[in-house]
């Protein structure tokens, strides 16, 4: 059975960055370890042994690592602000590969836009995400019908979406990180219009 310590997720796990996991275990593919949850990007200062929530995270992450491989071929996640992309690149440094597929959904970019940003030779596909979830957005983007996978378990469902995502070809324009920061909109409060 595949364990996390034999995969590219081991470092993040040892650093205490993987939390709120919906799935953190083997998937339906032999030798593959899946993760659905949050990755802490910046920790709050800890006082004594008090455990505090992260300052900010990449939320709703979908990824999987193959046993014995040093990098993650596919990853999708949500960040509150496009500006956090630089921190994502730092935290995941060495765990991504130039030919990988990395989908970053942002709260504060124009809902009608998408683009690609390259940091340290890694291409990130930047996509808007307003009131949806990364899971639903990825299902839509990949053209996966929920009825086709509803009988599968959590790991097998993740495999289906990530397998399609690994072959995804983006056509969005390239912009620099600085251009992306200049285009950023204010971060929207996701709870503003929700009924109480």
Secondary structure as UniProt FT lines:
FT   HELIX           4..6
FT   TURN            8..9
FT   HELIX           10..14
FT   TURN            15..16
FT   STRAND          18..26
FT   TURN            30..31
FT   STRAND          32..42
FT   TURN            48..49
FT   STRAND          56..66
FT   TURN            67..68
FT   STRAND          72..79
FT   HELIX           82..84
FT   HELIX           85..91
FT   TURN            92..95
FT   STRAND          96..106
FT   TURN            111..112
FT   STRAND          114..119
FT   TURN            120..121
FT   STRAND          122..128
FT   HELIX           134..142
FT   HELIX           146..149
FT   TURN            150..151
FT   HELIX           154..165
FT   TURN            166..167
FT   STRAND          173..174
FT   HELIX           177..183
FT   TURN            190..193
//
